[in-house]
Amino acid sequence: MGIKSDDEKQTYTVDEAIVTMGFGKFQFCVLAYAGMGWISEAMEMMLLSFVGPAVQSLWHLSPNQESLITSVVFAGMLVGAYSWGIVSDNFGRRKGFLITAIVTSAAGLLSAFAPNYYLLLFFRCLVGLGLGGGPVLASWFLEFIPAPNRGFWMVIFQTFWTVGTILEAGIAWLVMPRLGWRWLLGLSAFPSSLLLLLYSVTPESPRYLCLKGRTAEARHVLEKIAKINGTKLPSGNLVSDWEHELQNKSLLSSSSNEDDTTPKEMARDEDSISEAKEMKSEDSTSTLANSNMGGITALLILLSPELIKSTLLLWLVFFGNAFSYYGLVLLTTELNNGQNKCVSNELQSGKSRDINYGDVFITSFAVSWAPLSSCHG
């Protein structure tokens, strides 16, 4: 029986490898790609402010019909936010944001050719379904970032949303008065198409691969990262977080009972560890066949007595943030459409819904202060 070398005995996890390699050229490329997706999502959300008033004037819609154009997008996001999380956890981060990019870009482009109100609602709902997968791209990006720096780089990542809102307001300023709302919808789908063009060069998350037991593929991705960054991987074997924790517990147990443990008991402990690893492998493969049940189980975990307080608090904070942000964004055009004066309904209905796009463009810069203040906070 050969004796294992020190390198063979040593192990490391994906997070430890990424911390060792640090933030380099590879992470900047990942940031640019994920940032493009975030710009795309911001543009699709910002254009809701412009399309509704334009379509209402063209198709003589009621206020309720106009507001439904926005509502169906959020309804689609409600379904997509839960669905794409299950897909990405069971089939990979890459497949998750690939499908969302296809849905968003295709539905966004088809919206520009919608011949009537009802087809426009249908396509915008599909856009919302795709936009619900935005957090998948954010998760993919963060899984390549060293753990100690994730907070800072998440704030930097959020600045791409600001870029998207400013870019959309600028495009609307140039396009809407000259070419109309259909061109705005078509041009706004372009960033999502860029994600599809560059998809082939994006790697799968090594953390996801390791959790699924595909450590060889995860190590291959980490080796590419090390090569691009000009660094080296830690010595030893790559293991999942679960295996790493199990090994640490077994080492602590063996060191504390080393003098009192017989060889027979040590062999029994090793057998129990190997059996636990086999059970973990079987659980990982069975998860693929029960993706819906896995999503329900994850939700039940969040609502367990240990986590329900934190879960409800985070939901409340996120709800308040989304309610105030989107409320202000959608209110911006209403304050710049020439109908914000206190006049009778007859005069109000006869006025044009023309929007001062220059004012909206300037107002969109206010969003840029949030990321900057977070960096200095």
C-alpha positions in Angstrom: 0.0 0.0 0.0 1.5 3.3 -1.0 1.7 6.3 1.2 -0.3 9.4 0.2 1.7 12.6 -0.3 0.9 15.8 1.6 -0.6 17.3 -1.6 -3.0 14.3 -2.0 -4.1 14.7 1.6 -4.8 18.4 1.3 -8.2 19.5 0.0 -9.8 22.9 -0.9 -13.2 24.2 -1.8 -14.3 26.4 -4.7 -14.5 29.4 -2.5 -11.0 28.8 -1.1 -9.7 28.5 -4.6 -11.3 31.7 -5.8 -10.0 33.6 -2.7 -6.5 32.3 -3.4 -6.6 33.4 -7.1 -8.1 36.8 -6.2 -10.0 39.2 -8.4 -8.4 39.5 -11.9 -8.9 39.7 -15.6 -11.4 36.8 -15.6 -13.7 38.5 -13.1 -13.6 41.7 -15.1 -14.8 39.8 -18.1 -17.6 38.1 -16.1 -18.6 41.5 -14.7 -18.9 42.9 -18.2 -21.0 40.0 -19.4 -23.3 40.0 -16.4 -23.5 43.8 -16.4 -24.8 43.7 -20.0 -27.6 41.4 -18.8 -28.3 43.9 -16.0 -28.4 46.8 -18.4 -30.8 44.8 -20.6 -33.1 44.3 -17.6 -33.0 47.9 -16.6 -33.8 49.1 -20.1 -36.8 46.7 -20.4 -38.1 48.0 -17.1 -37.5 51.7 -17.9 -39.3 51.6 -21.2 -42.5 50.8 -19.4 -42.6 54.5 -18.6 -42.6 55.4 -22.3 -44.6 52.7 -24.1 -47.9 53.1 -22.2 -48.6 56.7 -23.0 -47.6 56.3 -26.7 -49.8 53.2 -27.2 -52.7 54.8 -25.4 -52.7 57.7 -27.8 -52.4 55.5 -30.8 -54.9 52.8 -29.9 -57.2 55.1 -27.8 -56.9 52.9 -24.7 -58.5 53.6 -21.4 -56.3 54.3 -18.3 -57.0 50.8 -17.1 -55.9 49.2 -20.4 -52.7 51.3 -20.4 -51.8 50.3 -16.8 -52.3 46.6 -17.8 -49.4 46.9 -20.2 -47.2 47.5 -17.2 -49.0 45.0 -14.9 -48.5 42.0 -17.1 -44.8 42.5 -17.1 -44.7 42.3 -13.3 -47.0 39.3 -13.4 -44.6 37.6 -15.7 -41.7 38.5 -13.4 -43.6 37.0 -10.4 -43.7 33.6 -12.2 -40.2 33.8 -13.7 -38.5 34.8 -10.5 -39.5 31.4 -8.9 -39.3 29.3 -12.0 -35.8 30.3 -13.2 -34.4 29.8 -9.8 -35.4 26.1 -9.9 -34.1 25.7 -13.4 -30.7 27.2 -12.5 -30.3 25.1 -9.4 -31.0 21.9 -11.2 -29.7 22.4 -14.7 -27.0 25.0 -14.3 -26.6 28.8 -14.1 -25.6 29.0 -17.8 -28.8 27.2 -19.0 -30.8 29.4 -16.6 -29.7 32.7 -18.1 -29.5 31.3 -21.6 -33.2 30.6 -21.6 -34.1 33.9 -19.9 -32.0 35.8 -22.5 -33.8 33.9 -25.4 -37.2 34.6 -23.9 -36.5 38.3 -23.1 -34.9 39.2 -26.5 -37.4 37.2 -28.6 -40.5 38.5 -26.8 -39.1 42.0 -26.7 -38.5 42.0 -30.4 -41.9 40.5 -31.2 -43.5 43.2 -29.0 -42.3 45.8 -31.6 -44.3 44.0 -34.3 -47.5 43.5 -32.2 -50.4 44.3 -34.5 -52.9 44.8 -31.7 -53.3 45.5 -28.0 -53.8 41.9 -26.9 -50.8 40.5 -28.6 -48.8 43.3 -27.1 -49.9 42.3 -23.7 -49.0 38.7 -24.4 -45.5 39.5 -25.6 -44.8 41.9 -22.7 -45.9 39.2 -20.3 -43.3 36.9 -21.8 -40.7 39.7 -21.5 -41.6 39.8 -17.8 -41.2 36.1 -17.5 -37.7 36.4 -18.9 -36.8 39.4 -16.7 -37.7 37.3 -13.7 -34.5 35.4 -14.3 -32.3 38.4 -13.8 -31.1 37.3 -10.3 -29.7 34.1 -11.9 -27.2 36.2 -13.8 -26.3 38.0 -10.6 -25.8 34.8 -8.7 -23.6 33.4 -11.5 -21.5 36.5 -11.3 -21.1 36.5 -7.5 -20.0 32.8 -7.5 -16.8 33.9 -9.3 -16.0 36.7 -6.9 -13.8 36.1 -3.8 -16.1 35.9 -0.7 -14.4 38.8 1.2 -15.1 41.2 -1.7 -18.6 40.2 -2.8 -20.3 43.1 -1.0 -18.2 45.7 -2.8 -18.5 44.1 -6.3 -22.2 43.6 -5.9 -22.5 47.4 -5.5 -20.4 47.9 -8.6 -22.6 45.4 -10.4 -25.7 47.4 -9.5 -24.2 50.5 -11.3 -25.0 48.7 -14.6 -28.7 49.1 -13.7 -28.1 52.8 -13.5 -26.4 52.7 -16.9 -29.3 50.9 -18.4 -31.9 53.4 -17.1 -29.9 56.3 -18.4 -29.3 54.6 -21.7 -33.0 53.8 -22.1 -34.0 57.4 -21.3 -31.5 58.6 -23.9 -32.7 56.2 -26.6 -36.3 57.2 -25.9 -35.3 60.9 -26.2 -33.9 60.3 -29.6 -36.2 57.6 -31.0 -39.7 58.3 -29.7 -40.3 61.7 -31.2 -38.9 60.6 -34.6 -39.5 56.8 -35.1 -42.1 55.9 -32.5 -42.6 53.3 -29.8 -42.0 50.2 -32.0 -38.4 51.2 -32.7 -37.9 51.8 -29.0 -39.1 48.2 -28.2 -36.9 46.7 -30.9 -33.7 48.6 -29.9 -34.3 47.8 -26.2 -34.1 44.1 -27.0 -30.6 44.4 -28.5 -28.6 44.0 -25.2 -30.3 40.7 -24.5 -29.2 39.5 -28.0 -25.6 40.3 -27.2 -25.8 37.9 -24.3 -26.7 35.1 -26.8 -23.9 36.0 -29.1 -21.3 35.7 -26.3 -22.9 32.8 -24.5 -20.5 30.2 -26.0 -17.5 31.6 -24.1 -19.2 31.8 -20.7 -18.2 29.1 -18.2 -20.5 27.2 -15.9 -20.3 28.2 -12.2 -17.7 25.9 -10.5 -19.6 26.1 -7.3 -22.7 24.6 -9.1 -20.6 21.9 -10.7 -19.0 21.0 -7.4 -22.4 20.8 -5.6 -23.6 18.4 -8.3 -20.5 16.2 -7.8 -18.9 17.2 -11.1 -15.6 18.1 -9.5 -13.4 17.4 -12.5 -15.4 19.9 -14.6 -15.2 22.4 -11.7 -11.5 22.0 -11.5 -11.2 22.5 -15.2 -13.0 25.9 -14.9 -10.9 26.9 -12.0 -7.7 26.1 -14.0 -8.9 28.4 -16.8 -9.5 31.2 -14.3 -6.1 30.7 -12.8 -4.5 30.8 -16.3 -6.3 34.0 -17.3 -5.5 35.7 -13.9 -1.9 34.5 -14.0 -2.2 32.7 -10.7 -2.2 29.1 -9.4 -4.7 26.9 -7.7 -4.1 25.8 -4.2 -2.4 22.4 -3.8 -4.5 19.4 -3.1 -7.8 18.0 -4.3 -11.0 20.0 -5.0 -13.9 18.9 -2.8 -17.4 20.3 -2.2 -18.2 22.3 0.9 -20.1 19.3 2.3 -17.2 16.9 1.8 -14.8 19.5 3.3 -16.9 19.9 6.4 -17.2 16.2 6.7 -13.5 15.8 6.5 -12.8 18.5 9.1 -15.3 16.8 11.5 -13.6 13.4 11.0 -10.2 14.9 11.6 -11.3 16.6 14.8 -12.9 13.5 16.0 -9.9 11.3 15.2 -7.4 13.7 16.8 -9.4 14.0 20.0 -9.9 10.2 20.4 -6.6 9.1 18.8 -5.3 7.4 21.9 -8.6 5.6 22.8 -9.6 4.4 19.3 -8.8 0.9 18.2 -8.0 0.1 14.5 -11.3 -1.6 14.2 -13.2 1.4 15.3 -11.2 3.7 12.9 -12.1 1.4 10.1 -15.7 1.5 11.0 -15.6 5.3 11.1 -14.0 5.4 7.6 -16.8 3.1 6.3 -19.5 5.4 7.7 -17.8 8.4 6.0 -17.7 6.6 2.7 -21.4 5.6 3.1 -22.3 9.2 3.8 -20.6 10.3 0.7 -22.4 7.7 -1.4 -25.7 8.9 0.1 -24.8 12.5 -0.8 -24.1 11.5 -4.4 -27.4 9.7 -4.7 -29.2 12.7 -3.3 -27.5 15.0 -5.8 -28.6 12.8 -8.8 -32.2 12.4 -7.5 -32.5 16.2 -7.3 -32.4 16.5 -11.1 -35.5 14.3 -11.3 -37.4 16.2 -8.7 -36.8 19.8 -9.6 -40.2 21.1 -8.6 -40.1 19.3 -5.3 -36.7 20.7 -4.6 -38.0 24.3 -5.2 -40.9 23.7 -2.8 -38.5 22.2 -0.2 -36.3 25.2 -0.5 -39.2 27.5 0.1 -40.3 25.5 3.1 -36.8 25.8 4.5 -37.0 29.6 4.2 -40.3 29.5 6.1 -39.0 27.2 8.8 -39.1 28.4 12.5 -35.3 29.1 12.4 -35.4 31.3 9.2 -39.0 32.7 9.0 -38.2 35.9 10.9 -35.2 36.7 8.6 -37.1 35.7 5.5 -40.1 37.9 6.2 -37.9 40.8 7.1 -36.0 40.5 3.8 -39.2 40.2 1.9 -40.6 43.3 3.5 -37.5 45.3 2.8 -37.3 44.2 -0.8 -41.1 44.8 -1.3 -40.7 48.4 0.0 -37.7 49.0 -2.1 -39.3 47.7 -5.3 -42.6 49.4 -4.6 -41.0 52.8 -4.1 -38.5 52.5 -7.0 -40.9 51.3 -9.7 -43.5 53.7 -8.4 -41.2 56.6 -8.9 -39.9 55.4 -12.3 -43.4 55.0 -13.7 -44.5 58.3 -12.2 -41.7 60.2 -13.9 -43.3 60.2 -17.3 -46.7 61.1 -15.8 -45.1 64.3 -14.3 -43.6 65.2 -17.7 -46.5 64.5 -20.1 -48.3 67.8 -20.0 -51.3 66.4 -18.1 -50.1 67.2 -14.6 -52.1 70.3 -14.2 -55.4 70.6 -12.3 -57.9 71.0 -15.1 -61.3 69.5 -15.9 -61.5 66.0 -17.4 -62.8 67.3 -20.7 -59.7 69.5 -21.2 -57.4 66.7 -19.8 -58.7 64.2 -22.3 -58.1 66.6 -25.2 -54.5 67.2 -24.4 -51.6 65.4 -26.0 -49.7 62.7 -24.1 -46.3 64.1 -25.4 -43.6 63.5 -22.9 -40.7 65.8 -22.2 -38.0 63.2 -22.8 -35.2 65.6 -22.0 -36.5 66.0 -18.5 -36.9 62.3 -18.1 -33.3 61.7 -19.3 -32.0 64.2 -16.7 -34.1 62.8 -14.0 -32.7 59.3 -14.7 -29.3 60.4 -13.5 -30.7 60.6 -9.9 -30.5 56.8 -9.8 -26.7 57.0 -10.0 -26.4 58.4 -6.5 -27.5 55.2 -4.9 -24.6 52.9 -5.9 -22.1 55.8 -5.2 -23.5 56.3 -1.7 -23.4 52.6 -1.0 -19.7 52.5 -2.0 -18.9 55.2 0.5 -21.2 53.9 3.2 
